[in-house]
Amino acid sequence: MARTAAARFRRIPAWCSTSNCRRSSKTRRASAHSCAGADDAQSLSSILGAARAMSTRPYPNDEETMFIYRLRLLLLLICAGACMPAAHAQPAYALVFGPENSSPAAIDNAGRIVGQVGGRAFLWDGGAIADLGTLGGGSSAAFGISDNGFVTGGADRLDGSSHTFFYDGAIRDIGQLGVASSGASVNRAGQVAGTWVDEAGENHAFLYSAGVMRDIGNLGADSARATGINEAGDVVGSSFLEGFTAFQAFLYRGNTITALGTLGGPSSWAADVNNNGQIAGTSYIDEETPHAFLYEGGVMRDIGSLGGAFTEARGLNDGGWVVGYSTYADDVPG
């Protein structure tokens, strides 16, 4: 089985590295991970890690995340609305090679790509690559870009701590709450959604707007992360519920955080939100099977698979198209 074959892998939260994660006393009950503590959590390597570009999944454990390692090469694109007419002209694609040994994280509608290469945040635009720099330290990584070219991510400072950065032609420190932070998504107004880490190593969601970074709360337990923001300033992400027994996708809108529910299983997480208010994410349909969902009008809808058991949503555009991963029938990856 695909899951057994991948059992040797362990996924970790976006802001942790393999060497600096541990199970916290509070999250152990949900088989989740958090960063190891204030000292370890201050550096970019412990906050961002190589796992950031791998998944939007928030609080994974070994059993829940095995399948994604077998599915990394299979791209699932689903039209959430009406299917494209058969007579519609086929789109043209071009294979473009970016920087060698790079880790791309996001792309805007103009085709600009941001990510990390050689331990530094980069912006790739039409074949030209720009090093976005750091905040005085040795490392940086970019995770989000808006359609007008704003970039956000995390960068080391000279003292070794990691702060969220905002790039609009020059890299700027927009601060942090706690011991470390990193931006995940940015809109055209310059609002940034991301995650900060407290001294105990717990994760919290933030919104940066009008020069102020503030915690946006949680769904009952003191642990959350933000993964996406749209032009209206709506933020999505995931948070543990009270008791740390499960986590759910949330929508933060108008100073109110709302749980989106699940597809019948214990947990869910949101990956992205578009400018129509639709939300893409993933939910367990039972104790161990994740399915991608599209949430709109207060309803979470399972968007199916390519015949296999598992799907995961990673992104969403304004047309309601969802991109992610799926198994084929019999859980054989493509």
C-alpha positions in Angstrom: 0.0 0.0 0.0 1.1 3.5 -0.7 0.8 4.5 2.9 2.9 1.7 4.2 5.7 2.4 1.7 5.9 5.9 2.9 5.8 5.3 6.6 9.4 6.2 7.1 8.6 9.9 6.4 7.5 12.4 9.0 5.9 15.7 8.1 6.4 18.7 10.3 4.8 22.1 10.5 5.7 24.8 8.0 7.7 26.8 10.5 9.8 24.0 11.9 12.9 22.2 10.6 13.5 18.5 11.1 16.1 19.1 13.7 14.2 21.6 15.8 10.8 20.0 16.3 9.4 18.2 19.2 5.9 17.2 20.4 4.7 19.8 22.9 2.9 18.7 26.0 -0.3 20.3 25.0 -0.4 19.0 21.4 0.9 15.5 22.1 -2.7 14.4 22.5 -3.4 15.3 18.9 -0.1 13.9 17.7 0.9 17.3 16.6 4.3 19.0 16.6 5.5 22.5 17.6 8.8 24.2 17.6 11.2 23.3 20.3 11.3 26.5 22.3 12.3 30.1 22.5 16.0 29.6 21.8 15.6 27.1 18.9 12.6 28.9 17.5 14.3 32.2 16.9 16.3 31.3 13.9 14.9 31.1 10.4 16.0 27.5 9.9 13.9 26.4 12.9 10.9 28.4 11.9 10.7 27.9 8.1 12.5 24.7 7.3 12.4 22.8 4.1 8.9 21.5 4.8 7.3 24.9 4.2 7.0 24.5 0.5 5.7 20.9 0.8 2.3 21.3 2.3 -0.3 23.6 3.8 -1.2 20.9 6.3 -1.1 22.4 9.8 -0.6 19.9 12.5 0.3 16.6 10.9 1.4 13.3 12.4 3.1 10.4 10.8 0.0 8.4 10.0 -2.0 11.3 8.6 0.6 12.6 6.2 2.3 9.6 4.7 0.5 9.6 1.4 1.6 13.1 0.3 5.2 11.8 -0.2 3.9 9.3 -2.8 1.9 12.0 -4.6 4.2 14.9 -5.0 4.4 14.5 -8.8 0.7 14.1 -9.4 -1.0 17.4 -10.0 -4.8 17.5 -9.7 -6.7 20.4 -11.3 -10.4 20.4 -10.6 -13.0 22.8 -12.0 -15.3 23.5 -9.1 -18.0 25.0 -11.3 -19.0 24.0 -14.8 -16.6 21.9 -16.7 -14.7 23.4 -19.7 -16.5 22.6 -23.0 -15.0 19.8 -25.0 -14.6 22.1 -28.0 -12.7 24.7 -26.0 -9.3 25.4 -27.4 -6.5 23.5 -25.6 -4.2 25.9 -23.6 -0.6 26.2 -24.6 2.1 25.4 -22.0 5.7 26.3 -21.8 8.2 24.5 -19.6 10.4 27.2 -17.9 13.3 26.3 -15.8 13.9 28.5 -12.7 16.9 28.8 -10.5 18.8 25.5 -9.9 18.2 23.9 -6.5 15.5 26.4 -5.8 12.3 25.9 -3.8 9.5 27.9 -5.4 6.6 28.7 -3.0 4.1 31.0 -4.8 3.3 32.5 -8.2 1.2 35.6 -9.2 -1.0 36.1 -12.2 1.8 37.7 -14.1 4.0 34.6 -13.7 6.4 36.0 -11.2 7.6 33.3 -8.8 9.0 33.6 -5.2 10.7 31.1 -3.0 14.1 30.2 -1.6 17.4 29.3 -3.3 20.7 29.0 -1.5 19.2 29.9 1.8 17.9 33.3 0.4 14.5 34.6 -0.7 14.3 35.1 -4.4 11.9 36.7 -6.9 12.0 35.2 -10.4 10.5 37.4 -13.2 10.8 36.5 -16.9 14.1 34.7 -16.5 15.7 37.3 -14.2 16.2 36.3 -10.6 16.5 38.8 -7.8 18.0 38.0 -4.4 15.6 39.8 -2.0 18.2 39.8 0.8 17.8 39.3 4.5 17.2 41.4 7.6 20.8 41.4 8.5 21.2 37.7 9.2 22.2 34.8 6.9 18.9 33.4 5.7 15.5 34.3 4.2 12.7 32.7 2.4 9.7 34.1 0.4 6.3 32.4 0.6 3.7 34.8 -0.8 3.4 37.3 -3.7 0.6 39.7 -4.6 -0.5 40.6 -8.1 1.2 44.0 -7.8 4.5 42.4 -6.8 4.5 42.7 -3.0 6.4 39.7 -1.4 6.3 38.3 2.1 8.1 35.6 4.0 10.6 35.3 6.9 14.2 36.5 7.3 16.9 36.3 9.9 18.1 39.3 11.7 21.7 39.9 12.9 20.8 38.7 16.4 19.6 35.4 14.9 15.9 35.9 15.4 13.5 35.6 12.5 11.0 38.3 11.6 8.3 38.6 8.9 9.5 40.7 5.9 7.6 42.8 3.4 9.3 43.4 0.0 8.2 46.2 -2.4 11.5 46.8 -4.1 13.4 46.7 -0.8 13.1 44.3 2.0 11.6 45.6 5.2 11.1 44.2 8.7 7.5 44.4 9.7 8.1 42.9 13.1 6.9 39.9 15.1 4.8 38.8 18.0 6.7 36.5 20.3 10.1 35.1 19.4 9.7 34.5 15.6 7.3 35.0 12.7 6.9 34.5 9.0 4.4 35.9 6.4 2.6 33.3 4.3 0.4 35.4 2.0 0.1 39.1 1.0 -2.6 41.1 -0.9 -2.4 44.2 -3.1 -3.1 46.4 -0.2 0.0 45.1 1.6 -1.9 43.2 4.2 0.0 40.1 5.3 -1.3 36.9 6.9 1.1 34.5 8.6 2.2 32.7 11.7 4.2 33.7 14.8 5.7 31.6 17.5 5.6 32.3 21.3 8.2 31.5 23.9 6.7 28.1 24.6 7.0 27.2 20.9 3.2 27.4 20.2 2.0 28.8 16.9 -0.4 31.6 16.4 -2.0 33.3 13.4 -1.5 37.0 12.6 -2.7 39.7 10.3 -0.5 42.6 9.5 -2.5 45.6 8.3 -1.9 49.4 8.3 1.5 49.0 10.0 0.2 46.8 12.8 0.7 43.1 13.4 -2.0 41.5 15.5 -3.0 38.1 16.7 -6.3 37.0 15.1 -7.2 34.5 17.7 -8.0 30.8 17.5 -10.9 28.2 17.8 -10.5 27.4 21.4 -7.0 26.2 21.9 -3.9 28.5 21.9 -2.5 27.2 18.6 -3.3 28.4 15.1 -1.7 29.3 11.8 -2.7 31.5 8.8 -2.1 30.4 5.2 -4.0 32.7 2.9 -5.5 36.2 2.5 -7.6 37.7 -0.3 -8.0 41.3 -1.5 -10.8 42.0 1.0 -8.5 41.0 3.9 -10.2 37.7 4.7 -7.7 35.3 6.2 -7.9 31.5 6.3 -5.9 28.9 8.1 -6.4 26.3 10.8 -6.6 26.1 14.6 -6.8 23.5 17.2 -10.1 23.2 19.0 -10.5 23.3 22.7 -8.7 20.3 24.3 -6.2 20.0 21.5 -8.0 16.8 20.2 -8.6 18.1 16.7 -8.1 21.1 14.4 -10.3 22.9 11.9 -10.1 25.3 9.0 -11.1 28.8 9.9 -12.1 32.0 8.2 -11.2 35.3 9.8 -13.4 38.2 8.6 -14.3 41.4 10.2 -12.5 40.6 13.5 -14.4 37.4 13.8 -12.8 33.9 13.5 -15.2 31.1 12.4 -14.7 27.4 12.2 -15.6 25.9 8.8 -16.3 22.4 10.0 -15.2 19.2 8.4 -16.4 16.6 5.8 -17.3 14.2 8.7 -13.8 13.4 10.1 -12.2 15.0 13.1 -10.0 17.7 11.4 -9.7 20.1 8.5 -7.4 22.8 7.3 -7.7 25.7 4.8 -5.1 26.4 2.1 -6.3 29.4 0.2 -9.2 31.9 -0.2 -10.1 33.7 -3.4 -11.7 37.1 -4.1 -15.1 35.6 -4.3 -14.9 34.3 -0.8 -14.5 30.6 -1.8 -12.1 28.6 0.3 -10.0 25.6 -0.7 -8.6 23.1 1.8 -8.6 19.6 3.0 -10.7 17.7 5.5 -10.7 14.2 6.9 -13.9 12.3 5.9 -13.2 9.7 8.6 -10.4 9.0 11.1 -7.6 8.7 8.4 -8.8 9.7 4.9 -8.3 13.3 3.7 -10.3 14.8 0.9 -10.0 18.2 -0.8 -12.9 20.6 -0.3 -14.3 23.8 -1.7 -16.2 25.9 0.8 -18.7 28.5 -0.3 -22.0 29.9 1.0 -21.5 28.2 4.3 -21.2 24.8 2.8 -18.1 22.6 2.6 -18.2 20.3 -0.5 -16.0 17.3 -1.2 -14.6 17.9 -4.7 -13.7 14.2 -5.3 -10.5 12.5 -6.5 -8.9 10.9 -9.5 -10.3 7.5 -8.4 -8.1 7.0 -5.3 -8.8 7.5 -1.6 -6.8 10.6 -0.9 -6.8 14.2 -2.1 -5.3 17.4 -0.8 -6.1 21.0 -2.0 -3.2 23.4 -2.2 -4.4 26.5 -4.1 -7.4 28.3 -5.6 -8.0 31.0 -8.2 -10.9 33.5 -8.7 -12.5 31.1 -11.2 -13.0 28.5 -8.5 -10.4 26.2 -9.8 -8.6 24.1 -7.2 -5.1 22.7 -7.5 -3.7 19.9 -5.4 -2.8 16.2 -5.2 -4.7 12.9 -5.6 -4.2 9.2 -5.8 -5.5 7.2 -8.7 -7.6 4.1 -8.2 -6.0 1.6 -5.8 -4.0 4.4 -4.4 -1.4 4.2 -7.2 0.2 7.6 -7.6 0.7 9.2 -11.0 
